Structure formats: structure tokens, C-alpha cells
Amino acid sequence: MTVSVDDFKKALQMWASGVTVVTTQSEKFGVQGMTVTAFTSVSVDPPQILVCINDAADTKVGIHESRYFAVNVLNSDQQDLSNQFSGGSSQEQRFQNTNWRAGITGAPILSDSLMSLDCKVVEKVRAGTHWIIIGEVQECMCRLGDPLLYYRGAYRQLAG
């Protein structure tokens, strides 16, 4: 017997996750980005990570075209930025008033994020409604601060 979608979502809400904004830049689609919590490390040698992106997300097409993306881990003060990139607005609106620079791959690096990984796509795997995109890290940037967390349908912060 298969678990229902509602039961599965309810169970996954019990997993605390960091909040990221995955970005890309391509000739055809320009700068694109979206909020993603499905992110993890894969390998240290070579340095690889993965993100899971819904097939319906428009950012996916830019990543497929450019073959590059960046993962920007948000800091505890960036809840508004997470909401800005989580949908309901155009890509142009998502990047308005957002400080960023192009990384070595061309993907947008969010200047105020806690950490950024600039990646080259090495593999894509279709899994249900999502694409698992594995990237080899080309550059990493770390900054001081605490992470923004997501748990049980709400943003959280580390206790001081």
C-alpha cells in the first residue's frame, strides 16, 4: 500500500531543513532563481551537491540550458528573500532589490547569503515530479551568520 500524498507531506514537515535559493543564468532565459529546501552534499572528492527541482519550475529550464547553477544558503535574516523567490512573482521581480554578482560560471551569487556554491551540472535524474540535479562545485563562498531553517511549515532560527 502506498502512503498518501498528505501523509507523506506531513511526515516530511518533521524534517528541519536549511533554506536555499538556487539560481542560474542563461542566454535564452536570463537570470532565474527559486527557493529550494531539497539540497544536500553528495561527495567531497570531487566536491558535489544535489538539488531537487520540480519539473514545473521555470528555473529548471534555465539550468538545463546553461548547465550551471548556484546554491545560496540563506541566513536567519533572509526570510523575506526566501518568500520573494518561492513563486508567485516573475523572475525579474525576484531579483529586484537583491544584491548579487555573477559567479565564475555566470550563475547569480546572492551577496548576503550565508554560503554560496557555484556549480556545473554533471548529472540530471528524473524522479517522479522532480529532477535531481547533481552539480560539481566550482567555487564556494562562506560568510558569517546563522542559517534560516524551515520546520513544520514555518521558518525557524537556531536558539542562541
N, C-alpha and C positions, 0 to 999 in steps of 0.2 A: 504494500500500500504506500502511495506517495504522500508526502507531507503537503498540506495545503499552502498556498502562497501566503495567506495571512499568518499562519502558524510559523512559517519559515521566516518571514519578515520580523515577527515578534521575537523569535529566538535570536536573530542577528542583532536586534537592538540591544541585547545584553553584552555585546562585544564593544568595548570602548575603542575608539579609533582616532587617530590624528586626522586633521583636515588638510587637504591639499588643493591647489589649483593647478591643473595640468594645462599647459599652454603649447601652442605651435604657431608657426608662421610659414605660409606657402605662397607661391606666386599667384595662384588662382583665387585663394580664399582669404589672403591677408592674415592678420593676427586673429587667433581664436583661443578661447580658454573656457574651462569648465571646472566646477568644484567636484572633487573625487575623494572618496574615503577608502576605496578599494586599491590600496597601494602597499607594496612590501618589497623587501630585498629578496634577491634570488641567489646571487653568487658574489663572492668577493674577488675571485680571480677567474675570469675577468669580472670587473665590477658591473653587476647587472641588477636591475629592478624590474618590477612589473606594475602595470596599472590595468584595471578592468574598466572598459568604457562601453556604455550602452550603444548598440548598433544604431539607434535612432538619434544619437547625439551628433550635432553638426560639427563639433570639434574633431570627431573621428575622421571625417573626410580630409581635413587639412593634414592630420597626422599621416594618413595613408599616402597623400600626395608628396609631402615634404620628406617623409621618413625620419623626422626629428621631432622631439618634444622635450619639454622641461616639466619637472615636478617641483612645485613650490610649496613647502610645508608652512602652513600659516601659524603665526604666533598668536598668543592669547588675546591680543588687541584687535584681531582682524576678523571678527565675526561678521561685520558689515561687508567686508570684501568677499567672504565665503558666500553670503547671500546674494551679492551682486553677480557672482559667477555661476550661481546654481540654476539659472534658467529664468525664463520669463522676460528676458531683455535681449536686445540684439548684441552681437559680438562687439560692435562699435561702442555701445553703452557700457558693456562690461569693462572695457579698457579706459573709459573716460575717468579722469582724476585718479588713475592708478599709475604709480611710479614703476617704470620698468625699463629694461635695456635688453638689447638682443644679446643672447649668449653666443658662444663660439659656433653653435650650429645654426643660429638665427632664431631659435625659439625664444620667446619672451621670458626673461628672468625678472620676477617681481622683487623690486629693490628692498622692500620692507619685510619680506617673508623671513621666517626663522632659518630656513635652509632651502637651497635650490640645487637640483641635479639636472644637468643638461645632457640629453641622451640621444643616441642614434638607435633607431628601430632595428632589432636583429631578428625578431620573430613575431608573428601575429597568429593567434589561435582563436577560432570561433568557438564559443561555449554558450549555448543557449541564446539568450538575448544580448549577450555581450561579446566583446573582443578582448582577449587577454593580450596586451601588448608588452613585449619584453624589450627593454632598452639597455644598451651598454652605455654606462656613464662616461661622458667625455670631459666633464668638468663638474666640480662641486663647490658650493659656496656655503659657509656656515656663519651664522650671526648669533649674537647673544639674545636670550629671551626664553620664554616658556611656550609650549605648544598649545594650540587650540584643539580641544578634544570634542568628540561627538559621542554621546552615550544616551540610550533610551529616548531617542528623538529630540534631544536638546544639546546645546553647546555646553561644555564644561571646561573648567580650568583646574590645573593642579593645585592642591591645597598648599599654602605657604607654610 
